[in-house]
Amino acid sequence: MRWFIALIVILLAFFYFLPEPEPKPVEETFIGEQVKVLRKAENYEEEYLQAIKERQQQMEEELEKQTGG
């Protein structure tokens, strides 16, 4: 019974000091394709928001011109 407890202690110490493996990049996992699509959507969203800001600024400038401001 002592050898069993000693074995457990040795195994616990071994696993405690064992280095953890480096995590894989998300692109290399099973959800890699979904992540790529999400990143493309984020870029599209940024472009869309920028276009909205430009259009809003253009409309404000046109409004100022029409009101004489």
Secondary structure, DSSP 8 states (H G I E B T S, - for coil): -HHHHHHHHHHHHHHHHS-------GGGSTTHHHHHHHHHHHHHHHHHHHHHHHHHHHHHHHHHHHHT-
